[in-house]
Amino acid sequence: MSSLNAKSSLMIGAMAAIGASLCCLGPLLLLSLGIGGAWISGLTALQPFRPLFVAAALLFIALAFRKLYLTPQVCEPTSACRAASIIKQQRLTFWVVSLLSLGLMAGPWIAPLFY
C-alpha cells in the first residue's frame, strides 16, 4: 500500500464513501428526482456491506493524509512538486474531497430527517 500516492488514495477513499452511501442516499436521490419503481429497493441490498465501504474510505483518506502531511515529499530539485502552490492545491483538494466523503458517509444517519 505504500506505493499508492496521495491522489490515488484520495480517489479510492472517495469512491468507497460513495459506495457506503449508495444504499441509503441513492434511493432518496432517485425518489426526489421523481424516479421510482420496485428496482430502487435493490439498491438497499448493499446495506450489509456499508461498514466495509466506510472502513475502506477512512483507511484511504488516512493514507492520503499521511502522504500529504506526515511523510516528507521526495522530489527532484527542479520538479513541480517542490512548488508551495502545488502542495497547497493538493492539500486543499484533500480537505474538499475528505469533507464531501465524510458527508456522504454520514448521509444514512441524516437521510431519515428528510423522509
N, C-alpha and C positions, 0 to 999 in steps of 0.2 A: 504494500500500500504506500510505501514511502516514495515510490516513483510517480505518484499522482501529483500534479501541480495544483495550485490553489484554484485555478479556473475550472479544472475538471472536477475537483472535489465539490466545488460550489454548485456546479451544474447537476451533478449526481444527487447532491443533497436537495436541490430544488425539485428535481423530478420525483424523489422519494416523498417529499412533502405533498406534492400534487397527488401522488398515489395514496397517501394517507388520508387525504380529504375527499377523494373521489367518491367514496361510498356514501357520504352524507351530503356534501355540498353539490355533487353532480346532479342528483335528483332535484334538489331545491332550485338550482340554477335553471335546469330544463323546465321545471314547472313554472317558474317565474317568467320564462320566455314564451309560455303557452304551449310547450311541447309536452304531451302526455302520452300515456299508454302503459300497458302491462309490462313492457320490456324495461321500463325505468326501474322496476323493482329488482331487476337483475344486477343493477349497479350496487345494490346493498350486499351482494354476495361477497364483496371484498372486505366487509367489516371484520371478519376474523383475522385478516392479515394487516389490519391497521397498526397494531403495535410494532410489527416488523418494519413497516414503512416509516413510522415515526422514529424508531431506533436507527434505521439507516440514514434518515435525513439528519438527525442530530449528530451521528458519527461523522458524516461527510462535512457538515458545517463546522464541526470541531476540527477536522483535519485542515480545512481551508483556513480557519482562524490560526491554527498552529503554524501553517506555512506563511501566512501574511505577517504575523506579529511575533512569533516566538523563535523561528529559525532565521538565521541571517541569510540574506539573498546572495547567492554566488553568481556574479556576472562578470563579463569582460569589462574592462575599464571604459571602452567606447560604446558599449551596448546601451539600448534604450531603457533597460530595466534599472539602470543607475539613476535615471532622472526622477526627481522627487515628485513631479507631476504624475508620472506613470504609477508610482506606488500609491499616491493619494487617490488616483482614479480606481485602482484595484481595491483599495480599502473601502471606498465609497460604494462601489458595486457590491462588495461583500456584505456591507450592512444593509443595503436596499434589498438584496436577494434574501438575506437571512431574516429580516423582519417580515417580508412577504411570506416566506416559508413558514415562519412561526405563526403568522396569521392564518395560513391555510391549515396548519396542524391544529389550531385552536378552533377552527370552524365547526366541527361536530359538537362542541360544547356551546358554541354561540348560536348555531343554527336553530335550535328549538325555541329560541326567543322570537323568531320571525314567523313561525307557523305552529 
